[in-house]
Amino acid sequence: MRHAAGFSLIEILVTLLILTVGLLGLVGMQVMAHQAELESYQRAQAMVLMSDIVDRVNTNRKGAACYAITDAGGSPYLGSGGSDKYNLGGYSCPSMAPNPTAVARAGFDLQVIDQMLLGAAEQNSDGLSIGAMLGARACIGFDSASQSYTVAVAWQGMSQTFSPQDWPDETTPVVARMCAVDLYGAGAEDAQRRVIWTTVLIASLT
């Protein structure tokens, strides 16, 4: 009996250690699940915003050229602030000057798109806009060779993956690869940037 004293206490300590390791693993799994859920939510929000932008361009097809504000370098863009953000206050569309109605509609749409990217569609109890992704930005470019428009929506992800600038697929429009480049993630890696994009062909109706 004297040799067996304290044996149960050792068993309890080992059990507590195993239980602690298991609980820490469970907490880590919950954190990863929460991040994955948030990533999925942000992507769904980006899809909604991208579809809305495409619909606006299609609806105002006579003024479609006025939406193409982004060059091959990925700037300027709409949404979260930055040195390359498009100046809505100085908006103009000289190429569509003969159609002032289409120009006015395009200017209004760009302002609405900018507000949606800033989350104006939903607010919390403190009045802060939370209806969009983290650091959401949108780029709209035009490719004269294919006569197509590219709509790209970028935002900041929760974890590092790889930089969309390094996409090997050369068929991906340059506007999509360069949209909001070097704005998310540490240094030049830009590995927290998420981008979705689509190309749009505007029909010429007579």
C-alpha positions in Angstrom: 0.0 0.0 0.0 2.9 2.3 0.8 4.4 1.8 -2.7 1.1 2.5 -4.5 0.5 5.9 -2.7 -0.1 8.8 -5.1 -0.7 6.5 -8.2 -4.2 7.9 -8.7 -3.0 11.5 -8.6 -0.5 10.7 -11.5 -3.4 9.2 -13.5 -5.5 12.3 -13.0 -2.7 14.7 -14.0 -2.1 12.7 -17.2 -5.8 12.7 -18.0 -5.9 16.5 -17.4 -3.0 16.9 -19.8 -4.6 14.8 -22.5 -7.9 16.7 -22.0 -6.2 20.1 -22.3 -4.4 19.1 -25.5 -7.7 17.9 -26.9 -9.5 21.1 -25.9 -6.8 23.3 -27.4 -7.1 21.3 -30.7 -10.9 21.8 -30.6 -10.4 25.6 -30.1 -8.0 25.7 -33.0 -10.4 23.8 -35.2 -13.2 26.3 -34.3 -11.0 29.2 -35.2 -10.2 27.7 -38.6 -13.9 26.9 -39.1 -14.8 30.5 -38.3 -12.2 31.9 -40.7 -13.5 29.6 -43.4 -17.1 30.7 -42.8 -16.0 34.4 -43.0 -14.1 33.7 -46.2 -17.1 32.1 -47.7 -19.4 35.0 -46.6 -17.0 37.6 -48.1 -16.9 35.7 -51.4 -20.7 35.5 -51.5 -20.9 39.2 -50.9 -18.3 39.9 -53.6 -20.3 37.8 -56.1 -23.4 39.8 -55.3 -21.6 43.1 -55.8 -20.0 42.0 -59.0 -23.3 40.9 -60.4 -24.8 44.2 -59.5 -22.0 46.1 -61.3 -22.5 44.0 -64.4 -26.3 44.6 -64.4 -25.7 48.3 -64.1 -23.4 48.4 -67.1 -25.8 46.2 -69.1 -28.7 48.4 -68.2 -26.9 51.6 -69.3 -25.4 50.0 -72.4 -25.3 53.4 -74.3 -23.0 54.7 -71.6 -21.0 51.5 -71.0 -17.8 53.3 -71.9 -18.2 55.6 -69.0 -17.8 52.7 -66.5 -14.4 51.7 -67.8 -12.3 53.7 -65.2 -9.5 51.2 -64.6 -6.3 51.0 -66.7 -4.0 48.1 -67.3 -2.1 48.9 -64.1 -5.2 48.2 -62.0 -6.0 51.8 -61.1 -8.0 53.7 -60.3 -10.7 51.7 -58.5 -13.8 52.2 -56.5 -14.4 51.3 -52.8 -12.0 51.5 -49.9 -9.8 54.5 -49.8 -6.2 54.7 -51.1 -4.0 56.8 -53.3 -5.3 55.1 -56.4 -9.0 55.5 -55.6 -11.1 57.0 -58.4 -12.1 60.6 -57.9 -15.9 60.6 -58.1 -15.9 64.3 -57.4 -14.2 64.9 -60.7 -16.1 62.4 -62.7 -16.4 63.0 -66.5 -17.0 60.9 -69.6 -15.9 62.8 -72.7 -16.4 59.9 -75.0 -20.2 60.0 -74.3 -20.6 63.7 -74.2 -23.3 63.6 -76.9 -25.5 61.5 -74.6 -25.8 63.4 -71.3 -28.5 61.1 -69.9 -26.2 58.0 -70.2 -23.3 60.0 -68.7 -25.4 61.1 -65.8 -26.7 57.6 -65.2 -23.1 56.2 -65.3 -21.9 58.8 -62.8 -24.8 58.0 -60.4 -24.1 54.2 -60.7 -20.4 54.6 -60.0 -21.3 56.5 -56.8 -23.7 53.8 -55.7 -21.2 51.1 -56.5 -18.6 52.9 -54.4 -21.0 53.2 -51.5 -21.9 49.5 -51.7 -18.2 48.5 -51.6 -17.9 50.6 -48.5 -20.8 48.6 -46.9 -23.6 51.1 -47.0 -26.2 48.4 -47.7 -26.0 47.3 -44.0 -25.2 49.1 -40.8 -24.8 48.0 -37.2 -26.3 49.6 -34.1 -23.4 52.2 -34.0 -24.2 53.3 -37.5 -21.0 51.8 -39.0 -21.3 50.3 -42.5 -20.8 46.5 -42.4 -22.5 45.4 -45.6 -19.4 44.5 -47.6 -16.1 42.7 -47.5 -13.0 43.9 -45.7 -11.3 46.5 -47.8 -13.6 45.9 -50.8 -12.5 47.5 -54.1 -13.8 47.2 -57.7 -12.0 47.6 -61.0 -13.8 48.1 -64.3 -11.7 48.0 -67.4 -12.2 47.8 -71.2 -10.2 45.7 -73.7 -10.3 47.2 -77.1 -9.1 44.1 -78.8 -12.0 41.9 -77.7 -14.4 44.8 -77.2 -15.2 43.4 -73.7 -15.4 44.9 -70.3 -13.8 43.3 -67.2 -15.4 43.7 -63.8 -13.1 42.6 -60.9 -13.9 42.8 -57.2 -11.0 42.5 -54.7 -11.0 42.3 -50.9 -8.7 41.3 -48.0 -8.9 37.6 -46.9 -8.4 36.3 -43.4 -5.3 34.2 -44.2 -2.4 34.2 -46.6 -2.6 32.1 -49.8 -0.8 33.5 -52.9 -0.8 36.7 -54.8 -3.3 36.9 -57.6 -0.7 39.0 -59.5 1.2 35.8 -59.9 -1.6 33.9 -61.8 0.1 31.9 -64.5 -2.9 32.0 -66.8 -2.2 34.6 -69.4 -5.9 34.5 -70.5 -6.9 36.2 -67.2 -7.5 39.9 -68.0 -4.8 42.1 -66.7 -7.3 44.3 -64.9 -8.3 41.3 -62.8 -4.7 40.4 -62.0 -3.8 43.9 -61.1 -6.9 45.1 -59.3 -6.0 46.6 -55.9 -2.5 45.1 -56.2 -0.1 45.4 -53.3 -2.8 46.5 -50.9 -3.4 43.4 -48.8 -0.8 41.3 -46.9 2.6 42.0 -45.6 5.2 43.5 -47.9 5.1 42.8 -51.6 3.6 39.3 -51.1 0.0 40.6 -51.3 -1.0 37.1 -50.2 -4.2 38.1 -48.5 -5.8 39.6 -51.6 -8.9 37.8 -53.0 -10.2 38.7 -56.5 -13.1 37.5 -58.5 -13.8 38.7 -62.0 -15.9 38.3 -65.1 -15.9 39.7 -68.6 -18.9 41.3 -70.2 -19.8 41.9 -73.9 -22.2 44.7 -74.4 -24.6 44.1 -77.3 -25.1 46.9 -79.8 -28.9 47.1 -80.2 -30.5 49.1 -83.0 
